[in-house]
Amino acid sequence: MFRVRSASSFFYAVLVQFAIAVPAMADISDQEKPCTDSQSTIVNQALADAKAAIGKAIDSFKAPSSDDLARQQKWFGALSSDTAAKIQNVYETSLAQASFAQFWCPLSNDLSFKWDVGDLAAVSPDEAPGAIFLTPSFFDLGTSGKDSQMGTFIHELSHLVGIGLHPEVYGTDDALKLASSDPVKAKNNSDNYQYYVEDLIFGISTASQNSASKAKHKAS
Ligand SMILES: [Zn+2]
């Protein structure tokens, strides 16, 4: 994790590699670079996939099967009806947010944009409400399975609606551990929201296969 504070803004990001040094954030408007047509095609598909998947996640909380209940406990720990309703509300708010999210495609690894090497995606709710910033590394992600493009949107959307630990817990192994060791934190950790949906849609093995190549961070 690294920390960046620019005025009153919070900046959340996802990494594929560990951050070593982080330059100061420039004005967020510097990063509002339009996506290319081919990037936009990918973004639109991933967004459609994310919305459909979040819809299924909401259904899984409204009328959970026994498999759903087990999956919810797997990623969020023990649930009461109140905490289940809170998680459902995060997904419902994320789904609403997804409908008016704006996407920008800044160039990663270009210090003029102040991105860190390996950044995938980021949001800055205070300075750029509703905006999701994607770097070229995002487009290297797969379209299914854990750590997918769709899942990355679910992660970032959860930040846009107020989810975020300080520091965040990343990767499937640590997210699973968090659910069993500290369910309260798991219910406020974006990767847990992402992996619950990816597990629901694609299935995620419980065998240890942490995505070490995708260390992620949040800065605040
Ligand atoms: Zn995050």
Residues whose N, C-alpha, C, O or C-beta is under 5 A from the ligand:
A	BS01	ZN	Y12 A13 S190 H217 K218
